[in-house]
């Protein structure tokens, strides 16, 4: 049985949908690598809640607007 669990999949999709609703889709795509790095750091620090990763990712993007 080969199953790969990607803890980032749901939070990133939720963040993508939120950005699309706010008209920030292109900005999201441009900043996706930076967001992934940030989320990886949170997981490395022990965060495993998809809801918290989503919320923290949204806060991260909104606090780092260009």
N, C-alpha and C positions, 0 to 999 in steps of 0.2 A: 504494500500500500504506500504509494507516494503522494503525500498530501503536504502542500506547502501553505503555511499560515503566514499571512502578511498582516501584521497588526496596523500597518499604515493605510491599508486599502480603504476601509470605511471612513476614517477621519478625513483622508484626503478627498474622497468623493463628496463628503458632506461640505467640506470647505469649498470645493469647486462649485457645487450647486449654490451655495450662499453667495459666492463671488459673482456667479452668473446672474443671480437674481438682482444683485446690486449693480450690474453693468460693468463688472470688473474682470470679466473673463480673460481678456488679453493680458491684463496685469498679472492675473493668477498664473497663467502659463509661463510668463517670463520669470516669475519669482518662485516657481515650483521647486527648482533645485535647492534654493535657500530654505524653503519651508521643509523639505525632506530632511535636510541636514539638522534643522532645529528639532524636528520631531524625533529623529534618531538620537539626539542628545537627551531628550526627555526620557526615552525608553532606556537608554543607557543608565540614566539616573534612577531607574526603577518604575517609571510610570507605565502602566499597562491598561488603564481605562480608556476605551475608545472615545467616550464622551469627554473626558478631560483632555485627551490629545486634540480632539476637534476644537474645544473651547480655547485651549492654549494656542493652537495654530491660528485661529481667527484673531485672537488678541495679538499674536506676533505679527501677523500681516497688517492689522490696522495700526499698530504702533510703529511700523516701519514703512510707512507710505513714502513714496518718492516725491 
